[in-house]
């Protein structure tokens, strides 16, 4: 269950509380019964595994995207009817 931070607009009382995702937000301060606002903190993100570092998946030139190979021109199909008529 996540921890949410609240601060009172009237008395500046700040606190944290563990609530379920389905619980409604608190609206009144437990100390002065004033109006509460939910504070949003930065989220700590940890990337694990390969593919998250600047040097991963790079070629020797240092570009992150390899150029696509040149497509060969499509050959015209041999006319089967002309070869059979001969």
PyMOL Python script that loads the backbone (N, CA, C, O; Angstrom):
from pymol import cmd

cmd.read_pdbstr("""\
ATOM      1  N   UNK A   1       0.848  -1.175   0.000  1.00  0.00           N
ATOM      2  CA  UNK A   1       0.000   0.000   0.000  1.00  0.00           C
ATOM      3  C   UNK A   1       0.895   1.240   0.000  1.00  0.00           C
ATOM      4  O   UNK A   1       1.907   1.282   0.698  1.00  0.00           O
ATOM      5  N   UNK A   2       0.516   2.246  -0.785  1.00  0.00           N
ATOM      6  CA  UNK A   2       1.349   3.450  -0.899  1.00  0.00           C
ATOM      7  C   UNK A   2       1.195   4.387   0.293  1.00  0.00           C
ATOM      8  O   UNK A   2       0.190   4.369   1.005  1.00  0.00           O
ATOM      9  N   UNK A   3       2.212   5.195   0.481  1.00  0.00           N
ATOM     10  CA  UNK A   3       2.208   6.223   1.520  1.00  0.00           C
ATOM     11  C   UNK A   3       1.947   7.566   0.856  1.00  0.00           C
ATOM     12  O   UNK A   3       2.624   7.926  -0.107  1.00  0.00           O
ATOM     13  N   UNK A   4       0.971   8.308   1.365  1.00  0.00           N
ATOM     14  CA  UNK A   4       0.624   9.618   0.823  1.00  0.00           C
ATOM     15  C   UNK A   4       0.985  10.697   1.832  1.00  0.00           C
ATOM     16  O   UNK A   4       0.875  10.495   3.041  1.00  0.00           O
ATOM     17  N   UNK A   5       1.416  11.843   1.322  1.00  0.00           N
ATOM     18  CA  UNK A   5       1.773  12.976   2.177  1.00  0.00           C
ATOM     19  C   UNK A   5       0.698  14.041   2.045  1.00  0.00           C
ATOM     20  O   UNK A   5       0.242  14.343   0.942  1.00  0.00           O
ATOM     21  N   UNK A   6       0.297  14.604   3.171  1.00  0.00           N
ATOM     22  CA  UNK A   6      -0.716  15.653   3.213  1.00  0.00           C
ATOM     23  C   UNK A   6      -0.160  16.852   3.972  1.00  0.00           C
ATOM     24  O   UNK A   6       0.738  16.712   4.803  1.00  0.00           O
ATOM     25  N   UNK A   7      -0.697  18.024   3.679  1.00  0.00           N
ATOM     26  CA  UNK A   7      -0.356  19.242   4.417  1.00  0.00           C
ATOM     27  C   UNK A   7      -1.634  20.053   4.583  1.00  0.00           C
ATOM     28  O   UNK A   7      -2.455  20.135   3.669  1.00  0.00           O
ATOM     29  N   UNK A   8      -1.790  20.646   5.748  1.00  0.00           N
ATOM     30  CA  UNK A   8      -2.967  21.460   6.037  1.00  0.00           C
ATOM     31  C   UNK A   8      -2.754  22.864   5.472  1.00  0.00           C
ATOM     32  O   UNK A   8      -1.682  23.447   5.630  1.00  0.00           O
ATOM     33  N   UNK A   9      -3.771  23.396   4.819  1.00  0.00           N
ATOM     34  CA  UNK A   9      -3.692  24.752   4.268  1.00  0.00           C
ATOM     35  C   UNK A   9      -3.808  25.807   5.365  1.00  0.00           C
ATOM     36  O   UNK A   9      -3.330  26.929   5.196  1.00  0.00           O
ATOM     37  N   UNK A  10      -4.443  25.455   6.496  1.00  0.00           N
ATOM     38  CA  UNK A  10      -4.690  26.431   7.549  1.00  0.00           C
ATOM     39  C   UNK A  10      -3.566  26.486   8.592  1.00  0.00           C
ATOM     40  O   UNK A  10      -3.064  27.564   8.908  1.00  0.00           O
ATOM     41  N   UNK A  11      -3.172  25.316   9.127  1.00  0.00           N
ATOM     42  CA  UNK A  11      -2.189  25.318  10.213  1.00  0.00           C
ATOM     43  C   UNK A  11      -0.814  24.814   9.773  1.00  0.00           C
ATOM     44  O   UNK A  11       0.106  24.768  10.589  1.00  0.00           O
ATOM     45  N   UNK A  12      -0.656  24.440   8.521  1.00  0.00           N
ATOM     46  CA  UNK A  12       0.595  23.942   7.950  1.00  0.00           C
ATOM     47  C   UNK A  12       1.086  22.630   8.562  1.00  0.00           C
ATOM     48  O   UNK A  12       2.259  22.284   8.424  1.00  0.00           O
ATOM     49  N   UNK A  13       0.206  21.909   9.229  1.00  0.00           N
ATOM     50  CA  UNK A  13       0.555  20.592   9.767  1.00  0.00           C
ATOM     51  C   UNK A  13       0.764  19.634   8.600  1.00  0.00           C
ATOM     52  O   UNK A  13      -0.100  19.511   7.732  1.00  0.00           O
ATOM     53  N   UNK A  14       1.914  18.951   8.579  1.00  0.00           N
ATOM     54  CA  UNK A  14       2.222  18.001   7.515  1.00  0.00           C
ATOM     55  C   UNK A  14       2.379  16.615   8.116  1.00  0.00           C
ATOM     56  O   UNK A  14       2.943  16.454   9.199  1.00  0.00           O
ATOM     57  N   UNK A  15       1.873  15.613   7.400  1.00  0.00           N
ATOM     58  CA  UNK A  15       1.972  14.235   7.864  1.00  0.00           C
ATOM     59  C   UNK A  15       1.860  13.287   6.685  1.00  0.00           C
ATOM     60  O   UNK A  15       1.459  13.677   5.589  1.00  0.00           O
ATOM     61  N   UNK A  16       2.222  12.031   6.929  1.00  0.00           N
ATOM     62  CA  UNK A  16       2.119  10.977   5.931  1.00  0.00           C
ATOM     63  C   UNK A  16       1.192   9.900   6.464  1.00  0.00           C
ATOM     64  O   UNK A  16       1.105   9.676   7.672  1.00  0.00           O
ATOM     65  N   UNK A  17       0.501   9.236   5.547  1.00  0.00           N
ATOM     66  CA  UNK A  17      -0.417   8.169   5.940  1.00  0.00           C
ATOM     67  C   UNK A  17      -0.391   7.086   4.870  1.00  0.00           C
ATOM     68  O   UNK A  17      -0.283   7.371   3.678  1.00  0.00           O
ATOM     69  N   UNK A  18      -0.495   5.831   5.323  1.00  0.00           N
ATOM     70  CA  UNK A  18      -0.540   4.696   4.410  1.00  0.00           C
ATOM     71  C   UNK A  18      -2.002   4.440   4.081  1.00  0.00           C
ATOM     72  O   UNK A  18      -2.818   4.191   4.969  1.00  0.00           O
ATOM     73  N   UNK A  19      -2.324   4.503   2.782  1.00  0.00           N
ATOM     74  CA  UNK A  19      -3.695   4.293   2.329  1.00  0.00           C
ATOM     75  C   UNK A  19      -3.710   3.330   1.155  1.00  0.00           C
ATOM     76  O   UNK A  19      -2.729   3.205   0.421  1.00  0.00           O
ATOM     77  N   UNK A  20      -4.822   2.660   0.992  1.00  0.00           N
ATOM     78  CA  UNK A  20      -5.017   1.794  -0.153  1.00  0.00           C
ATOM     79  C   UNK A  20      -5.342   2.658  -1.372  1.00  0.00           C
ATOM     80  O   UNK A  20      -5.742   3.814  -1.233  1.00  0.00           O
ATOM     81  N   UNK A  21      -5.168   2.091  -2.560  1.00  0.00           N
ATOM     82  CA  UNK A  21      -5.510   2.818  -3.780  1.00  0.00           C
ATOM     83  C   UNK A  21      -7.004   3.137  -3.832  1.00  0.00           C
ATOM     84  O   UNK A  21      -7.406   4.142  -4.418  1.00  0.00           O
ATOM     85  N   UNK A  22      -7.810   2.295  -3.230  1.00  0.00           N
ATOM     86  CA  UNK A  22      -9.262   2.480  -3.286  1.00  0.00           C
ATOM     87  C   UNK A  22      -9.778   3.446  -2.223  1.00  0.00           C
ATOM     88  O   UNK A  22     -10.923   3.891  -2.310  1.00  0.00           O
ATOM     89  N   UNK A  23      -8.959   3.784  -1.218  1.00  0.00           N
ATOM     90  CA  UNK A  23      -9.387   4.733  -0.187  1.00  0.00           C
ATOM     91  C   UNK A  23      -9.509   6.132  -0.777  1.00  0.00           C
ATOM     92  O   UNK A  23      -8.728   6.518  -1.648  1.00  0.00           O
ATOM     93  N   UNK A  24     -10.492   6.887  -0.298  1.00  0.00           N
ATOM     94  CA  UNK A  24     -10.628   8.261  -0.766  1.00  0.00           C
ATOM     95  C   UNK A  24      -9.614   9.149  -0.051  1.00  0.00           C
ATOM     96  O   UNK A  24      -9.153   8.820   1.042  1.00  0.00           O
ATOM     97  N   UNK A  25      -9.269  10.280  -0.675  1.00  0.00           N
ATOM     98  CA  UNK A  25      -8.300  11.206  -0.104  1.00  0.00           C
ATOM     99  C   UNK A  25      -8.853  11.837   1.166  1.00  0.00           C
ATOM    100  O   UNK A  25     -10.062  12.027   1.299  1.00  0.00           O
ATOM    101  N   UNK A  26      -7.955  12.161   2.102  1.00  0.00           N
ATOM    102  CA  UNK A  26      -8.371  12.845   3.323  1.00  0.00           C
ATOM    103  C   UNK A  26      -8.687  14.298   2.992  1.00  0.00           C
ATOM    104  O   UNK A  26      -8.064  14.887   2.109  1.00  0.00           O
ATOM    105  N   UNK A  27      -9.654  14.876   3.701  1.00  0.00           N
ATOM    106  CA  UNK A  27     -10.067  16.249   3.407  1.00  0.00           C
ATOM    107  C   UNK A  27      -9.934  17.187   4.590  1.00  0.00           C
ATOM    108  O   UNK A  27      -9.858  18.401   4.401  1.00  0.00           O
ATOM    109  N   UNK A  28      -9.903  16.652   5.825  1.00  0.00           N
ATOM    110  CA  UNK A  28      -9.825  17.539   6.992  1.00  0.00           C
ATOM    111  C   UNK A  28      -8.602  17.193   7.836  1.00  0.00           C
ATOM    112  O   UNK A  28      -8.250  16.025   7.997  1.00  0.00           O
ATOM    113  N   UNK A  29      -7.962  18.231   8.370  1.00  0.00           N
ATOM    114  CA  UNK A  29      -6.758  18.094   9.178  1.00  0.00           C
ATOM    115  C   UNK A  29      -7.100  17.432  10.510  1.00  0.00           C
ATOM    116  O   UNK A  29      -8.095  17.796  11.136  1.00  0.00           O
ATOM    117  N   UNK A  30      -6.289  16.459  10.959  1.00  0.00           N
ATOM    118  CA  UNK A  30      -6.569  15.807  12.234  1.00  0.00           C
ATOM    119  C   UNK A  30      -6.300  16.716  13.438  1.00  0.00           C
ATOM    120  O   UNK A  30      -6.770  16.419  14.536  1.00  0.00           O
ATOM    121  N   UNK A  31      -5.558  17.812  13.262  1.00  0.00           N
ATOM    122  CA  UNK A  31      -5.251  18.706  14.380  1.00  0.00           C
ATOM    123  C   UNK A  31      -6.202  19.887  14.485  1.00  0.00           C
ATOM    124  O   UNK A  31      -6.659  20.222  15.578  1.00  0.00           O
ATOM    125  N   UNK A  32      -6.508  20.532  13.336  1.00  0.00           N
ATOM    126  CA  UNK A  32      -7.332  21.746  13.422  1.00  0.00           C
ATOM    127  C   UNK A  32      -8.624  21.662  12.613  1.00  0.00           C
ATOM    128  O   UNK A  32      -9.381  22.631  12.563  1.00  0.00           O
ATOM    129  N   UNK A  33      -8.885  20.521  11.981  1.00  0.00           N
ATOM    130  CA  UNK A  33     -10.066  20.317  11.135  1.00  0.00           C
ATOM    131  C   UNK A  33     -10.060  21.237   9.908  1.00  0.00           C
ATOM    132  O   UNK A  33     -11.106  21.459   9.297  1.00  0.00           O
ATOM    133  N   UNK A  34      -8.881  21.775   9.543  1.00  0.00           N
ATOM    134  CA  UNK A  34      -8.759  22.634   8.356  1.00  0.00           C
ATOM    135  C   UNK A  34      -8.733  21.809   7.077  1.00  0.00           C
ATOM    136  O   UNK A  34      -8.858  20.584   7.109  1.00  0.00           O
ATOM    137  N   UNK A  35      -8.572  22.490   5.961  1.00  0.00           N
ATOM    138  CA  UNK A  35      -8.565  21.841   4.652  1.00  0.00           C
ATOM    139  C   UNK A  35      -7.183  21.265   4.342  1.00  0.00           C
ATOM    140  O   UNK A  35      -6.164  21.935   4.510  1.00  0.00           O
ATOM    141  N   UNK A  36      -7.171  20.019   3.890  1.00  0.00           N
ATOM    142  CA  UNK A  36      -5.923  19.349   3.545  1.00  0.00           C
ATOM    143  C   UNK A  36      -5.673  19.409   2.045  1.00  0.00           C
ATOM    144  O   UNK A  36      -6.601  19.490   1.240  1.00  0.00           O
ATOM    145  N   UNK A  37      -4.397  19.368   1.696  1.00  0.00           N
ATOM    146  CA  UNK A  37      -4.010  19.203   0.294  1.00  0.00           C
ATOM    147  C   UNK A  37      -3.025  18.055   0.233  1.00  0.00           C
ATOM    148  O   UNK A  37      -2.218  17.863   1.143  1.00  0.00           O
ATOM    149  N   UNK A  38      -3.099  17.287  -0.858  1.00  0.00           N
ATOM    150  CA  UNK A  38      -2.194  16.154  -1.037  1.00  0.00           C
ATOM    151  C   UNK A  38      -0.910  16.673  -1.656  1.00  0.00           C
ATOM    152  O   UNK A  38      -0.936  17.418  -2.636  1.00  0.00           O
ATOM    153  N   UNK A  39       0.217  16.272  -1.077  1.00  0.00           N
ATOM    154  CA  UNK A  39       1.528  16.659  -1.598  1.00  0.00           C
ATOM    155  C   UNK A  39       2.027  15.542  -2.503  1.00  0.00           C
ATOM    156  O   UNK A  39       1.827  14.361  -2.219  1.00  0.00           O
ATOM    157  N   UNK A  40       2.670  15.924  -3.579  1.00  0.00           N
ATOM    158  CA  UNK A  40       3.213  14.941  -4.502  1.00  0.00           C
ATOM    159  C   UNK A  40       4.726  15.004  -4.445  1.00  0.00           C
ATOM    160  O   UNK A  40       5.323  16.057  -4.670  1.00  0.00           O
ATOM    161  N   UNK A  41       5.340  13.873  -4.143  1.00  0.00           N
ATOM    162  CA  UNK A  41       6.789  13.778  -4.034  1.00  0.00           C
ATOM    163  C   UNK A  41       7.357  13.149  -5.292  1.00  0.00           C
ATOM    164  O   UNK A  41       6.636  12.508  -6.056  1.00  0.00           O
ATOM    165  N   UNK A  42       8.639  13.333  -5.502  1.00  0.00           N
ATOM    166  CA  UNK A  42       9.288  12.681  -6.634  1.00  0.00           C
ATOM    167  C   UNK A  42       9.365  11.181  -6.362  1.00  0.00           C
ATOM    168  O   UNK A  42       9.473  10.747  -5.216  1.00  0.00           O
ATOM    169  N   UNK A  43       9.308  10.424  -7.405  1.00  0.00           N
ATOM    170  CA  UNK A  43       9.312   8.978  -7.292  1.00  0.00           C
ATOM    171  C   UNK A  43      10.717   8.469  -7.540  1.00  0.00           C
ATOM    172  O   UNK A  43      11.361   8.860  -8.513  1.00  0.00           O
ATOM    173  N   UNK A  44      11.190   7.604  -6.673  1.00  0.00           N
ATOM    174  CA  UNK A  44      12.497   7.002  -6.865  1.00  0.00           C
ATOM    175  C   UNK A  44      12.388   5.834  -7.820  1.00  0.00           C
ATOM    176  O   UNK A  44      11.715   4.847  -7.520  1.00  0.00           O
ATOM    177  N   UNK A  45      13.038   5.932  -8.959  1.00  0.00           N
ATOM    178  CA  UNK A  45      12.978   4.883  -9.969  1.00  0.00           C
ATOM    179  C   UNK A  45      14.339   4.227 -10.068  1.00  0.00           C
ATOM    180  O   UNK A  45      15.360   4.910 -10.155  1.00  0.00           O
ATOM    181  N   UNK A  46      14.355   2.915 -10.056  1.00  0.00           N
ATOM    182  CA  UNK A  46      15.594   2.157 -10.186  1.00  0.00           C
ATOM    183  C   UNK A  46      15.468   1.287 -11.422  1.00  0.00           C
ATOM    184  O   UNK A  46      14.574   0.445 -11.506  1.00  0.00           O
ATOM    185  N   UNK A  47      16.367   1.491 -12.387  1.00  0.00           N
ATOM    186  CA  UNK A  47      16.379   0.674 -13.591  1.00  0.00           C
ATOM    187  C   UNK A  47      17.361  -0.465 -13.379  1.00  0.00           C
ATOM    188  O   UNK A  47      18.532  -0.238 -13.075  1.00  0.00           O
ATOM    189  N   UNK A  48      16.878  -1.694 -13.541  1.00  0.00           N
ATOM    190  CA  UNK A  48      17.731  -2.863 -13.375  1.00  0.00           C
ATOM    191  C   UNK A  48      17.753  -3.649 -14.675  1.00  0.00           C
ATOM    192  O   UNK A  48      16.787  -3.641 -15.438  1.00  0.00           O
ATOM    193  N   UNK A  49      18.840  -4.310 -14.908  1.00  0.00           N
ATOM    194  CA  UNK A  49      18.960  -5.127 -16.098  1.00  0.00           C
ATOM    195  C   UNK A  49      19.693  -4.409 -17.205  1.00  0.00           C
ATOM    196  O   UNK A  49      20.109  -3.261 -17.049  1.00  0.00           O
ATOM    197  N   UNK A  50      19.849  -5.087 -18.321  1.00  0.00           N
ATOM    198  CA  UNK A  50      20.580  -4.482 -19.435  1.00  0.00           C
ATOM    199  C   UNK A  50      19.647  -3.582 -20.232  1.00  0.00           C
ATOM    200  O   UNK A  50      18.425  -3.718 -20.173  1.00  0.00           O
ATOM    201  N   UNK A  51      20.243  -2.671 -20.971  1.00  0.00           N
ATOM    202  CA  UNK A  51      19.464  -1.801 -21.837  1.00  0.00           C
ATOM    203  C   UNK A  51      19.182  -0.441 -21.253  1.00  0.00           C
ATOM    204  O   UNK A  51      18.513   0.365 -21.898  1.00  0.00           O
ATOM    205  N   UNK A  52      19.666  -0.148 -20.051  1.00  0.00           N
ATOM    206  CA  UNK A  52      19.355   1.125 -19.429  1.00  0.00           C
ATOM    207  C   UNK A  52      20.558   2.045 -19.323  1.00  0.00           C
ATOM    208  O   UNK A  52      20.448   3.151 -18.792  1.00  0.00           O
ATOM    209  N   UNK A  53      21.691   1.609 -19.813  1.00  0.00           N
ATOM    210  CA  UNK A  53      22.882   2.430 -19.718  1.00  0.00           C
ATOM    211  C   UNK A  53      23.196   3.057 -21.067  1.00  0.00           C
ATOM    212  O   UNK A  53      22.833   2.503 -22.105  1.00  0.00           O
ATOM    213  N   UNK A  54      23.845   4.169 -21.068  1.00  0.00           N
ATOM    214  CA  UNK A  54      24.126   4.905 -22.287  1.00  0.00           C
ATOM    215  C   UNK A  54      25.013   4.093 -23.235  1.00  0.00           C
ATOM    216  O   UNK A  54      24.916   4.246 -24.453  1.00  0.00           O
ATOM    217  N   UNK A  55      25.858   3.248 -22.697  1.00  0.00           N
ATOM    218  CA  UNK A  55      26.778   2.483 -23.534  1.00  0.00           C
ATOM    219  C   UNK A  55      26.177   1.173 -24.033  1.00  0.00           C
ATOM    220  O   UNK A  55      26.802   0.503 -24.855  1.00  0.00           O
ATOM    221  N   UNK A  56      25.016   0.789 -23.583  1.00  0.00           N
ATOM    222  CA  UNK A  56      24.402  -0.467 -24.025  1.00  0.00           C
ATOM    223  C   UNK A  56      23.854  -0.334 -25.445  1.00  0.00           C
ATOM    224  O   UNK A  56      23.384   0.730 -25.849  1.00  0.00           O
ATOM    225  N   UNK A  57      23.922  -1.419 -26.179  1.00  0.00           N
ATOM    226  CA  UNK A  57      23.347  -1.535 -27.518  1.00  0.00           C
ATOM    227  C   UNK A  57      23.873  -0.477 -28.475  1.00  0.00           C
ATOM    228  O   UNK A  57      23.114   0.047 -29.290  1.00  0.00           O
ATOM    229  N   UNK A  58      25.138  -0.160 -28.392  1.00  0.00           N
ATOM    230  CA  UNK A  58      25.730   0.798 -29.326  1.00  0.00           C
ATOM    231  C   UNK A  58      26.772   0.089 -30.175  1.00  0.00           C
ATOM    232  O   UNK A  58      27.440  -0.839 -29.718  1.00  0.00           O
ATOM    233  N   UNK A  59      26.902   0.542 -31.421  1.00  0.00           N
ATOM    234  CA  UNK A  59      27.942  -0.028 -32.257  1.00  0.00           C
ATOM    235  C   UNK A  59      29.258   0.692 -32.012  1.00  0.00           C
ATOM    236  O   UNK A  59      29.321   1.597 -31.180  1.00  0.00           O
ATOM    237  N   UNK A  60      30.294   0.309 -32.716  1.00  0.00           N
ATOM    238  CA  UNK A  60      31.619   0.868 -32.465  1.00  0.00           C
ATOM    239  C   UNK A  60      31.716   2.345 -32.841  1.00  0.00           C
ATOM    240  O   UNK A  60      32.592   3.046 -32.336  1.00  0.00           O
ATOM    241  N   UNK A  61      30.836   2.834 -33.719  1.00  0.00           N
ATOM    242  CA  UNK A  61      30.868   4.235 -34.130  1.00  0.00           C
ATOM    243  C   UNK A  61      30.209   5.148 -33.104  1.00  0.00           C
ATOM    244  O   UNK A  61      30.422   6.360 -33.139  1.00  0.00           O
ATOM    245  N   UNK A  62      29.419   4.598 -32.199  1.00  0.00           N
ATOM    246  CA  UNK A  62      28.783   5.402 -31.159  1.00  0.00           C
ATOM    247  C   UNK A  62      27.367   5.832 -31.494  1.00  0.00           C
ATOM    248  O   UNK A  62      26.734   6.532 -30.705  1.00  0.00           O
ATOM    249  N   UNK A  63      26.856   5.425 -32.652  1.00  0.00           N
ATOM    250  CA  UNK A  63      25.476   5.797 -32.963  1.00  0.00           C
ATOM    251  C   UNK A  63      24.540   4.787 -32.322  1.00  0.00           C
ATOM    252  O   UNK A  63      24.878   3.608 -32.211  1.00  0.00           O
ATOM    253  N   UNK A  64      23.383   5.233 -31.906  1.00  0.00           N
ATOM    254  CA  UNK A  64      22.461   4.338 -31.222  1.00  0.00           C
ATOM    255  C   UNK A  64      21.570   3.583 -32.190  1.00  0.00           C
ATOM    256  O   UNK A  64      20.959   2.584 -31.811  1.00  0.00           O
ATOM    257  N   UNK A  65      21.484   4.044 -33.448  1.00  0.00           N
ATOM    258  CA  UNK A  65      20.633   3.378 -34.431  1.00  0.00           C
ATOM    259  C   UNK A  65      21.497   2.983 -35.616  1.00  0.00           C
ATOM    260  O   UNK A  65      22.217   3.819 -36.162  1.00  0.00           O
ATOM    261  N   UNK A  66      21.437   1.714 -36.024  1.00  0.00           N
ATOM    262  CA  UNK A  66      22.204   1.269 -37.179  1.00  0.00           C
ATOM    263  C   UNK A  66      21.419   1.603 -38.440  1.00  0.00           C
ATOM    264  O   UNK A  66      20.189   1.544 -38.441  1.00  0.00           O
ATOM    265  N   UNK A  67      22.117   1.951 -39.507  1.00  0.00           N
ATOM    266  CA  UNK A  67      21.412   2.234 -40.755  1.00  0.00           C
ATOM    267  C   UNK A  67      20.822   0.956 -41.327  1.00  0.00           C
ATOM    268  O   UNK A  67      21.379  -0.128 -41.157  1.00  0.00           O
ATOM    269  N   UNK A  68      19.708   1.093 -41.994  1.00  0.00           N
ATOM    270  CA  UNK A  68      19.048  -0.059 -42.595  1.00  0.00           C
ATOM    271  C   UNK A  68      19.845  -0.497 -43.816  1.00  0.00           C
ATOM    272  O   UNK A  68      20.394   0.353 -44.518  1.00  0.00           O
ATOM    273  N   UNK A  69      19.926  -1.803 -44.094  1.00  0.00           N
ATOM    274  CA  UNK A  69      20.654  -2.259 -45.279  1.00  0.00           C
ATOM    275  C   UNK A  69      19.925  -1.811 -46.540  1.00  0.00           C
ATOM    276  O   UNK A  69      18.699  -1.700 -46.556  1.00  0.00           O
ATOM    277  N   UNK A  70      20.703  -1.554 -47.609  1.00  0.00           N
ATOM    278  CA  UNK A  70      20.110  -1.126 -48.873  1.00  0.00           C
ATOM    279  C   UNK A  70      19.314  -2.279 -49.461  1.00  0.00           C
ATOM    280  O   UNK A  70      19.776  -3.420 -49.481  1.00  0.00           O
ATOM    281  N   UNK A  71      18.129  -1.975 -49.934  1.00  0.00           N
ATOM    282  CA  UNK A  71      17.266  -3.004 -50.507  1.00  0.00           C
ATOM    283  C   UNK A  71      17.703  -3.290 -51.935  1.00  0.00           C
ATOM    284  O   UNK A  71      18.003  -2.366 -52.691  1.00  0.00           O
ATOM    285  N   UNK A  72      17.739  -4.549 -52.304  1.00  0.00           N
ATOM    286  CA  UNK A  72      18.079  -4.940 -53.669  1.00  0.00           C
ATOM    287  C   UNK A  72      16.880  -4.665 -54.563  1.00  0.00           C
ATOM    288  O   UNK A  72      15.740  -4.839 -54.133  1.00  0.00           O
ATOM    289  N   UNK A  73      17.120  -4.233 -55.817  1.00  0.00           N
ATOM    290  CA  UNK A  73      15.980  -3.985 -56.706  1.00  0.00           C
ATOM    291  C   UNK A  73      15.261  -5.290 -57.002  1.00  0.00           C
ATOM    292  O   UNK A  73      15.885  -6.340 -57.154  1.00  0.00           O
ATOM    293  N   UNK A  74      13.967  -5.208 -57.079  1.00  0.00           N
ATOM    294  CA  UNK A  74      13.159  -6.401 -57.338  1.00  0.00           C
ATOM    295  C   UNK A  74      13.321  -6.811 -58.794  1.00  0.00           C
ATOM    296  O   UNK A  74      13.221  -5.973 -59.691  1.00  0.00           O
ATOM    297  N   UNK A  75      13.566  -8.070 -59.030  1.00  0.00           N
ATOM    298  CA  UNK A  75      13.715  -8.590 -60.386  1.00  0.00           C
ATOM    299  C   UNK A  75      12.347  -8.815 -60.984  1.00  0.00           C
ATOM    300  O   UNK A  75      11.422  -9.249 -60.296  1.00  0.00           O
ATOM    301  N   UNK A  76      12.216  -8.523 -62.263  1.00  0.00           N
ATOM    302  CA  UNK A  76      10.942  -8.740 -62.950  1.00  0.00           C
ATOM    303  C   UNK A  76      10.755 -10.243 -63.153  1.00  0.00           C
ATOM    304  O   UNK A  76      11.690 -10.938 -63.549  1.00  0.00           O
ATOM    305  N   UNK A  77       9.560 -10.740 -62.886  1.00  0.00           N
ATOM    306  CA  UNK A  77       9.338 -12.187 -63.076  1.00  0.00           C
ATOM    307  C   UNK A  77       9.441 -12.551 -64.558  1.00  0.00           C
ATOM    308  O   UNK A  77       9.018 -11.791 -65.430  1.00  0.00           O
ATOM    309  N   UNK A  78      10.003 -13.710 -64.820  1.00  0.00           N
ATOM    310  CA  UNK A  78      10.136 -14.188 -66.197  1.00  0.00           C
ATOM    311  C   UNK A  78       8.759 -14.563 -66.709  1.00  0.00           C
ATOM    312  O   UNK A  78       7.989 -15.222 -66.010  1.00  0.00           O
ATOM    313  N   UNK A  79       8.448 -14.149 -67.920  1.00  0.00           N
ATOM    314  CA  UNK A  79       7.136 -14.496 -68.479  1.00  0.00           C
ATOM    315  C   UNK A  79       7.075 -16.004 -68.776  1.00  0.00           C
ATOM    316  O   UNK A  79       7.778 -16.497 -69.658  1.00  0.00           O
ATOM    317  N   UNK A  80       6.248 -16.709 -68.049  1.00  0.00           N
ATOM    318  CA  UNK A  80       6.129 -18.149 -68.205  1.00  0.00           C
ATOM    319  C   UNK A  80       5.398 -18.500 -69.496  1.00  0.00           C
ATOM    320  O   UNK A  80       5.715 -19.510 -70.124  1.00  0.00           O
ATOM    321  N   UNK A  81       4.434 -17.690 -69.900  1.00  0.00           N
ATOM    322  CA  UNK A  81       3.658 -17.991 -71.093  1.00  0.00           C
ATOM    323  C   UNK A  81       4.511 -17.866 -72.330  1.00  0.00           C
ATOM    324  O   UNK A  81       4.350 -18.657 -73.259  1.00  0.00           O
ATOM    325  N   UNK A  82       5.430 -16.885 -72.382  1.00  0.00           N
ATOM    326  CA  UNK A  82       6.275 -16.707 -73.566  1.00  0.00           C
ATOM    327  C   UNK A  82       7.259 -17.857 -73.710  1.00  0.00           C
ATOM    328  O   UNK A  82       7.554 -18.272 -74.831  1.00  0.00           O
ATOM    329  N   UNK A  83       7.773 -18.381 -72.606  1.00  0.00           N
ATOM    330  CA  UNK A  83       8.718 -19.491 -72.661  1.00  0.00           C
ATOM    331  C   UNK A  83       8.014 -20.770 -73.063  1.00  0.00           C
ATOM    332  O   UNK A  83       8.614 -21.618 -73.722  1.00  0.00           O
ATOM    333  N   UNK A  84       6.776 -20.927 -72.688  1.00  0.00           N
ATOM    334  CA  UNK A  84       6.039 -22.148 -73.002  1.00  0.00           C
ATOM    335  C   UNK A  84       5.600 -22.148 -74.470  1.00  0.00           C
ATOM    336  O   UNK A  84       5.474 -23.217 -75.066  1.00  0.00           O
ATOM    337  N   UNK A  85       5.365 -20.975 -75.066  1.00  0.00           N
ATOM    338  CA  UNK A  85       4.900 -20.878 -76.448  1.00  0.00           C
ATOM    339  C   UNK A  85       6.028 -21.167 -77.424  1.00  0.00           C
ATOM    340  O   UNK A  85       5.742 -21.541 -78.561  1.00  0.00           O
ATOM    341  N   UNK A  86       7.254 -21.021 -77.059  1.00  0.00           N
ATOM    342  CA  UNK A  86       8.372 -21.222 -77.997  1.00  0.00           C
ATOM    343  C   UNK A  86       8.574 -22.630 -78.377  1.00  0.00           C
ATOM    344  O   UNK A  86       9.477 -22.935 -79.156  1.00  0.00           O
TER     345      UNK A  86
END
""", "prot")
cmd.dss("prot")
cmd.show_as("cartoon", "prot")
cmd.util.cbc("prot")
cmd.orient("prot")
